[in-house]
């Protein structure tokens, strides 16, 4: 990946990761938890959301050293105290789902903005395509049913998993994920299919709008 494409990918990724965490914080605040606000996370300013390793070092290494063949990245998790919610379990599940849903919403917003901007900027289609692809990837990745990902957190409620079990699995999840990507060929193919399915509504929206 050349410098221009790599930096473009990186900037869109960082923005998307930060909006993902902001969505967690915003929904938690709306449901009555002051913790994100007290910790300065109720902002679209990327600085409070950035994790040095997960948001900067790992993505840059994957982009420019691994040439995008393997990719992983994350922002600093938002602290949530579910005891503030009227229904703690339900509230925590809603807050958890807010992050991935924000990424899905960004695929549609990218299509909308890109379709409008393409009339004025030739690079708009490329930017929209990148933003749609990255946010579709973030949606699918975060919804994997593996702790501590959002999908794993939602799974905890579905199967009544204890926090102790959740924490134990979380310690090994990185190795589980890397092992699945490299040792189970169809796993990577399945992720690709899910990403394309997630991006499809945005692609259809973009194609529809540019014809109007």
Secondary structure as UniProt FT lines:
FT   HELIX           3..30
FT   TURN            31..32
FT   HELIX           35..38
FT   TURN            39..40
FT   HELIX           46..49
FT   HELIX           52..57
FT   HELIX           58..64
FT   TURN            67..68
FT   HELIX           82..84
FT   HELIX           88..117
FT   TURN            118..120
FT   TURN            122..123
FT   HELIX           124..142
FT   TURN            147..148
FT   HELIX           150..159
FT   HELIX           163..183
FT   HELIX           185..211
//
